[in-house]
Amino acid sequence: MGVKAFVAALWAAILTTTPAFAQDVTLTSREGGIVLSGTLQGFDGEFYRVSTAYGMLTVDGQGVICEGPACPDLAAPRAVIRIVGDVGPAKALLPPLFQAFAENRGLVYQAQDGPPLAARVLDPETGEELAVISFMPLPPPFASAALEAGDADLKLSFQPDPAFLAHSVAMEPLVVIVAPDNPTPRISTVDLARILSGEIDNWSAIGGPDMPIVLHSLQPELDMQLALNARLGTPVAAAVLHPDQESLAKAVALDPWAVGLTGSADIAPARRLPLADSCGFPLLPTALAVKAEDYPLALPVLLLAPKRRMPLMTREFLDFLRTPIAQGVIAASGYVDRAATRGPMTDDGLRLINAIKGAGEDITLADLKRLVGVMDGADRLSLTFRFEDGTSTLDATSQDNLVDLAQLIASSQFRNERMVLAGFSDGSGTAEANLALSTERAAKVAQELVAIAPDLPLESLPVVEGFGEALPMACDETDIGRHLNRRVELWLLPDFGMAEGANEQP
């Protein structure tokens, strides 16, 4: 069976329970000079989407008169939102998000039978059906084909696709899980990579008992597993495969010598095995660490949309995902939301321990005192900035963070606080060169902020500090460790005057 035939068959159960939507229409311009005939594919209250002899066309409803059996009720268009893709986040995220979206608009959300999502949105006064929402689990290639063919409106995925527009929903940290009675205290990223590749197959190789390692994973065609394999650069050499995260966690919990890598939102009844890098630096999947990209094993949860005009309610739902209400729903669902998070620097004692343990001969006590002096009383915001390797260009995530920072400053979120852009480097090169480089990168972020938001008051802009290699996040012995260490953090301090050693405004 071909891809399109497979998709059509899977959608049949949904489509046969609702009135046929694609029917013949004729759109005539109000001046009468242009007539278009074709099959109506959708109407969002503003625009018609019609398949014609000239291809798929989007026509402004204000400029035409619609004639034909499929012409919609202009007073109350009915939206159809069809989502396909990975079933894991669909069960946990989509129902509460759509419910919050409807209730925020004063509408009625009505769940229906149908795994994992089938719902209607109703007018609270008339009971009229305003939207029908459905989800169909599909493997990634079939989901993409459905989206491209117009048989679906959104695709839930862990991987971006250049053929579609990506809308960030959440982040899901990946964690190592074992049975509750597994005696292993923690595992390093190096040993984990060797286990996942099949190079290590006995617990004794990582300090455990002489027992075989039983590696569990998701089935290789599932979206999360494909994204994980892409992150690792090689397929996972698993002995036992599972159709979803829930069954994987349950199976690992029953076997004291089993191990798996899965999303942190669904690990019970197994337990999380603490992760450290090759130098022993703990890697914790906290919300702040995941948002700041300090934790290296996290996947984005995305809604992919076709590069065409979406129905009005679908666009409004995608806009809703950026609101504080939606971020609260995401966090309550067990995922990491996209909202900026702050935490006291005093809660981050592990980083100071790492700084002292990792300090080379070039890092002096005076350097550490200066670092602690600026950190004293500060909070760290999760907005962190990194550059593309070997360039002075901010990476895509950092560019989004810069826009978020500009919006937060413009809305006076940091009133009575002073912001510090704190630059850090890896340990390659001399301490003097690294100090200069870290300061230069912090200044670059400040310059980019001014470029995208030139109307921000000068006094509201952050000051710039550079600390070189003085506060490593991870081990410099690996590429990923050096990448994590090259960063610009955002710190917030009470506005009691300029801290000693702080630079002037950029």
C-alpha positions in Angstrom: 0.0 0.0 0.0 1.4 3.4 -0.9 1.9 6.3 1.5 -1.2 8.3 0.3 -3.4 5.2 0.3 -2.2 4.3 3.8 -3.0 7.8 5.1 -6.4 7.8 3.4 -7.3 4.5 5.0 -6.3 5.7 8.4 -8.3 8.9 8.2 -11.4 7.1 6.9 -12.7 6.4 10.4 -12.6 10.0 11.2 -13.8 11.5 8.0 -16.8 9.1 7.6 -18.2 10.3 10.9 -18.3 14.0 9.8 -20.0 15.6 6.8 -18.0 15.5 3.5 -16.0 18.7 3.4 -14.4 18.8 0.0 -17.2 19.7 -2.5 -17.6 21.9 -5.6 -17.8 25.6 -5.3 -17.7 28.6 -7.6 -16.1 31.9 -6.3 -17.0 35.0 -8.3 -15.4 38.3 -7.7 -17.8 41.0 -6.5 -17.2 43.0 -9.7 -18.0 39.8 -11.7 -14.8 39.9 -13.7 -13.2 36.7 -12.2 -14.8 33.3 -11.8 -13.0 30.4 -10.1 -14.5 26.9 -9.9 -13.0 24.0 -7.9 -13.2 21.8 -4.8 -13.3 23.6 -1.5 -10.6 22.3 0.8 -11.1 24.7 3.7 -12.5 28.0 5.0 -11.2 29.7 8.1 -13.6 32.5 8.4 -11.3 34.8 6.3 -10.0 32.9 3.3 -11.2 30.1 1.1 -8.7 27.3 0.1 -9.8 25.8 -3.2 -8.3 23.2 -5.5 -8.7 24.5 -9.0 -7.5 23.8 -12.5 -4.7 26.3 -11.7 -3.6 24.5 -8.6 -4.4 25.1 -5.0 -5.5 28.7 -4.4 -6.1 30.8 -1.3 -8.8 33.5 -1.9 -9.8 36.4 0.4 -13.5 35.8 1.3 -14.3 39.5 1.4 -13.6 39.9 -2.3 -15.7 37.0 -3.7 -19.2 35.5 -3.6 -19.4 31.8 -3.0 -21.9 29.6 -4.8 -22.3 25.8 -4.5 -23.2 23.1 -2.1 -20.0 23.4 -0.1 -20.2 27.1 0.6 -19.8 27.6 4.3 -21.9 29.5 6.8 -20.0 32.8 6.9 -21.4 33.6 10.3 -19.8 30.6 12.1 -17.2 28.6 10.1 -16.5 25.2 11.4 -12.8 24.5 11.8 -11.3 21.0 11.4 -7.9 20.5 13.0 -6.3 17.2 12.1 -3.1 16.3 13.9 -0.8 13.4 13.1 2.5 12.1 14.5 4.0 10.8 17.7 1.5 9.5 20.2 3.7 10.0 23.3 3.4 13.8 23.8 0.0 13.7 22.1 -1.7 12.0 25.0 -0.1 14.2 27.7 0.0 17.6 26.0 -2.7 18.0 23.3 -5.9 17.5 25.3 -5.0 19.9 28.2 -3.6 22.5 25.8 -6.7 22.5 23.6 -9.0 22.6 26.6 -7.1 25.6 28.0 -7.2 27.2 24.6 -11.0 26.9 24.4 -11.7 27.9 27.9 -9.4 31.0 27.6 -11.6 32.1 24.7 -14.8 31.5 26.6 -15.7 28.4 24.6 -16.8 24.9 25.6 -14.3 22.1 25.2 -16.0 18.7 24.9 -13.8 15.6 24.9 -15.0 12.6 22.9 -14.1 8.9 22.8 -11.1 8.2 20.7 -7.5 7.7 21.6 -5.5 9.8 22.3 -7.4 13.0 21.2 -10.8 13.6 19.9 -12.7 16.7 20.9 -15.1 19.4 19.8 -15.2 23.1 20.6 -18.7 24.5 21.0 -20.3 27.9 21.3 -21.4 28.2 25.0 -24.7 30.0 24.1 -25.9 28.1 21.0 -24.1 24.8 21.4 -23.0 25.2 17.8 -19.9 23.2 16.8 -17.0 25.6 16.1 -14.2 23.1 15.7 -13.5 19.4 15.5 -10.0 18.3 16.7 -8.5 14.9 16.1 -5.2 13.0 16.4 -4.0 10.1 14.4 -0.8 8.2 15.4 1.4 7.9 12.3 5.1 7.0 11.7 7.1 10.1 10.6 7.2 9.5 6.8 3.4 8.9 6.7 2.7 11.9 8.9 4.8 14.1 6.7 3.1 12.7 3.6 -0.3 13.5 5.1 0.7 17.0 5.9 2.1 17.6 2.5 -0.9 16.2 0.8 -3.4 18.3 2.8 -4.8 15.3 4.6 -3.5 16.7 8.0 -3.0 20.2 9.4 -0.3 19.7 12.0 2.4 17.1 12.7 3.6 16.4 16.2 7.3 15.6 16.1 10.6 15.6 17.9 12.5 16.6 14.8 12.4 19.8 12.6 11.8 19.3 8.9 12.9 22.0 6.4 9.8 21.2 4.3 7.5 22.5 7.1 7.3 25.4 9.5 8.2 24.5 13.1 6.3 25.7 16.2 8.0 24.9 19.5 5.7 23.4 22.1 8.0 22.0 24.8 11.2 20.3 25.6 11.6 16.7 26.8 14.9 15.7 28.6 16.0 12.2 27.8 17.1 10.3 30.9 18.7 6.9 31.6 16.3 4.5 33.5 16.9 1.3 35.4 15.0 -0.9 37.8 14.5 0.5 41.3 16.7 -2.3 42.7 19.6 -1.8 40.2 22.6 -1.0 42.4 24.4 1.4 39.9 24.8 4.8 41.5 25.3 6.8 38.3 26.6 6.6 34.7 28.9 8.8 32.6 28.0 10.0 29.1 30.9 8.1 27.7 29.8 4.8 29.2 26.2 5.5 28.2 27.3 6.0 24.6 29.3 2.7 24.7 26.2 0.8 26.1 23.9 2.3 23.5 26.2 1.3 20.7 26.6 -2.2 22.0 30.3 -1.9 22.8 29.6 -2.5 26.5 27.2 -5.4 27.3 28.1 -6.2 30.9 27.6 -4.2 34.1 31.1 -5.1 35.4 32.6 -2.9 32.6 31.2 0.2 34.4 31.8 -0.9 38.0 28.8 -3.0 38.5 28.3 -6.8 39.1 29.2 -9.4 36.5 25.7 -9.5 34.9 24.7 -8.9 31.2 23.2 -5.5 30.3 19.8 -5.8 28.7 19.3 -2.7 26.6 15.7 -1.6 25.9 14.6 1.1 23.4 11.6 2.3 21.4 11.0 0.7 18.0 13.4 2.3 15.5 10.6 3.7 13.3 9.1 5.8 16.0 9.7 9.6 16.0 11.4 9.9 19.3 13.8 7.0 18.5 14.6 8.5 15.1 15.4 11.8 16.8 17.5 10.1 19.4 19.5 8.1 16.8 20.1 11.3 14.9 21.4 13.0 18.1 23.7 10.0 18.9 24.8 9.6 15.3 24.1 5.9 15.3 21.2 3.5 15.9 20.7 2.1 19.4 21.8 -1.5 19.6 18.8 -2.6 21.7 17.9 -6.1 22.5 14.2 -5.4 23.5 12.0 -3.0 21.6 8.8 -1.2 22.7 5.9 0.6 21.0 5.8 3.5 23.5 7.6 5.0 26.5 5.1 3.7 29.0 5.7 0.0 28.1 9.5 0.6 27.9 9.6 2.0 31.5 7.4 -0.8 32.9 9.6 -3.5 31.3 12.9 -1.9 32.5 11.4 -1.6 36.1 10.9 -5.4 36.2 14.5 -6.4 35.2 17.3 -5.4 37.6 19.9 -5.6 34.8 17.9 -3.7 32.2 18.6 -0.1 31.1 17.0 2.3 28.7 17.0 5.9 27.5 13.6 7.6 27.4 11.8 10.9 27.9 11.6 12.1 31.5 7.9 12.7 31.3 7.1 9.0 31.5 9.6 7.0 33.5 7.6 5.4 36.4 7.8 2.8 37.7 11.5 2.7 36.7 14.0 5.1 38.4 16.2 7.7 36.8 19.9 6.9 36.8 22.0 10.0 37.5 24.1 11.1 34.5 27.6 12.7 34.7 30.0 13.7 32.0 33.4 12.1 31.4 35.0 14.3 34.1 32.4 13.5 36.7 30.5 16.8 36.4 26.8 16.0 37.2 24.3 16.6 34.4 20.9 17.3 35.9 17.7 17.5 33.8 16.3 20.5 35.7 13.9 22.9 33.9 16.5 25.7 34.0 19.3 23.4 32.7 17.2 22.1 29.8 16.0 25.6 28.8 19.6 26.9 29.0 20.8 23.9 26.9 23.2 23.0 29.7 21.7 19.5 29.8 22.9 17.8 26.5 20.2 15.2 26.1 16.9 17.0 25.4 14.6 16.9 22.4 12.2 19.6 21.2 8.5 18.8 21.0 7.4 20.5 17.8 4.2 21.1 15.9 5.0 21.2 12.2 2.8 23.1 9.8 2.7 23.2 6.0 4.0 26.3 4.3 0.6 27.5 3.4 -2.0 29.7 5.1 -3.6 27.8 8.0 -7.2 28.1 9.1 -7.9 30.9 11.5 -8.5 28.7 14.6 -5.4 26.7 13.9 -3.3 29.9 13.7 -4.8 31.1 16.9 -4.0 27.9 18.7 -0.4 28.1 17.6 -0.2 31.7 18.9 -1.8 30.5 22.1 1.2 28.1 22.7 3.4 31.1 23.5 1.2 32.5 26.3 1.8 32.0 30.0 -1.4 30.0 30.3 -0.1 27.5 27.8 3.3 27.4 29.4 1.7 26.5 32.7 -0.3 23.7 31.1 2.9 22.3 29.5 4.8 22.3 32.8 2.0 20.6 34.6 2.0 17.9 32.0 5.5 16.8 32.9 7.3 18.5 30.1 9.7 21.4 30.2 7.9 24.6 29.0 9.4 27.3 26.9 9.0 30.2 29.3 12.0 31.9 30.7 12.9 30.5 34.2 15.0 32.0 36.9 16.8 30.5 39.8 19.1 31.8 42.6 22.8 31.3 41.9 23.2 30.1 45.4 21.2 27.0 44.4 23.9 26.1 41.9 26.6 25.1 44.2 27.6 22.2 41.9 28.8 24.7 39.3 31.1 26.4 41.9 32.4 23.0 42.9 33.1 22.3 39.2 34.8 25.7 38.8 37.2 24.9 41.7 37.8 21.3 40.6 38.3 22.2 37.0 40.4 25.3 37.5 43.7 25.0 35.7 47.0 26.7 36.6 45.9 29.8 34.7 42.8 30.3 36.9 43.8 32.2 40.0 42.1 32.6 43.4 41.5 36.3 42.4 39.6 35.1 39.2 37.4 32.9 41.3 36.8 35.7 43.8 35.8 38.1 41.1 33.4 35.5 39.7 31.8 34.8 43.1 31.6 38.6 43.8 29.4 39.2 40.7 27.4 36.0 41.3 26.6 37.0 44.9 22.9 37.7 45.3 22.2 37.1 41.6 19.6 35.0 39.9 20.3 33.2 36.6 17.7 33.4 33.8 17.4 30.4 31.6 17.9 32.5 28.4 21.4 31.5 27.4 23.3 32.4 24.2 25.6 30.2 22.2 27.2 30.7 18.8 27.5 28.5 15.7 30.9 26.6 15.9 33.7 28.7 14.6 31.6 31.9 14.0 30.3 35.0 15.7 26.8 34.2 14.6 24.2 33.3 17.3 22.6 29.9 16.7 18.9 29.6 16.0 17.9 28.9 19.6 19.9 31.9 20.8 18.3 34.2 18.2 14.9 33.2 19.6 16.1 33.8 23.1 17.3 37.3 22.1 13.8 38.1 20.8 12.3 36.8 24.1 14.8 38.9 26.1 13.9 42.1 24.1 10.2 41.5 24.8 10.8 40.9 28.5 12.9 44.1 28.8 10.3 46.1 26.9 7.5 44.9 29.2 9.5 46.0 32.3 9.9 42.5 33.6 13.3 43.4 35.2 12.3 46.6 37.0 14.7 47.4 39.9 17.1 44.8 38.6 20.4 45.0 36.8 21.2 42.5 34.0 24.6 41.1 33.4 25.6 39.2 30.2 28.2 36.9 31.6 30.5 35.3 28.9 32.4 32.1 29.3 34.8 30.1 27.1 36.1 26.5 27.0 39.6 25.7 28.3 41.3 25.7 24.9 44.1 28.3 24.7 45.5 30.6 27.3 43.5 32.0 30.1 44.1 35.6 28.9 42.9 34.9 25.4 39.8 33.0 26.8 39.0 35.9 29.0 39.1 38.3 26.1 37.0 36.0 23.9 34.3 35.5 26.6 34.0 39.3 27.0 33.9 39.8 23.3 31.0 37.2 22.9 29.0 38.8 25.7 29.4 42.2 24.1 28.3 40.6 20.8 25.1 39.5 22.4 24.5 43.0 23.8 25.1 44.5 20.3 22.6 42.0 18.7 20.1 43.0 21.4 20.4 46.7 20.5 20.2 45.8 16.8 16.8 44.0 17.1 15.4 46.4 19.7 16.9 49.9 19.1 14.1 51.6 21.0 15.0 50.1 24.4 16.2 52.7 26.9 20.0 52.7 27.4 19.6 52.2 31.2 17.5 49.0 30.6 20.3 47.2 28.7 22.5 44.6 30.3 26.1 45.2 31.3 28.9 42.9 30.0 31.2 40.7 32.0 33.7 38.0 30.8 35.0 35.2 33.0 36.9 33.0 30.4 37.1 29.4 31.5 36.4 30.0 35.1 33.0 28.4 35.4 32.9 25.2 33.3 29.5 23.5 32.7 31.1 20.2 31.5 34.3 18.5 30.8 36.6 20.1 28.2 37.8 16.7 27.0 34.9 16.2 24.6 33.5 18.3 21.8 30.0 18.5 23.4 31.6 19.6 26.7 33.5 22.4 25.0 30.4 23.4 23.2 28.4 23.6 26.5 31.2 25.7 28.1 31.2 28.3 25.3 28.2 30.4 26.3 26.8 33.7 27.5 24.5 33.6 30.5 22.1 36.2 31.7 22.2 37.1 35.4 19.9 39.4 37.4 21.0 41.4 40.4 19.1 43.8 42.7 19.7 47.3 41.4 21.8 48.7 44.2 24.4 50.2 41.9 27.1 48.8 39.6 29.0 45.8 41.0 32.7 46.2 41.2 34.4 45.4 37.9 31.2 45.6 35.8 31.7 47.2 32.4 29.8 50.3 31.1 26.7 49.9 29.0 27.4 48.6 25.5 
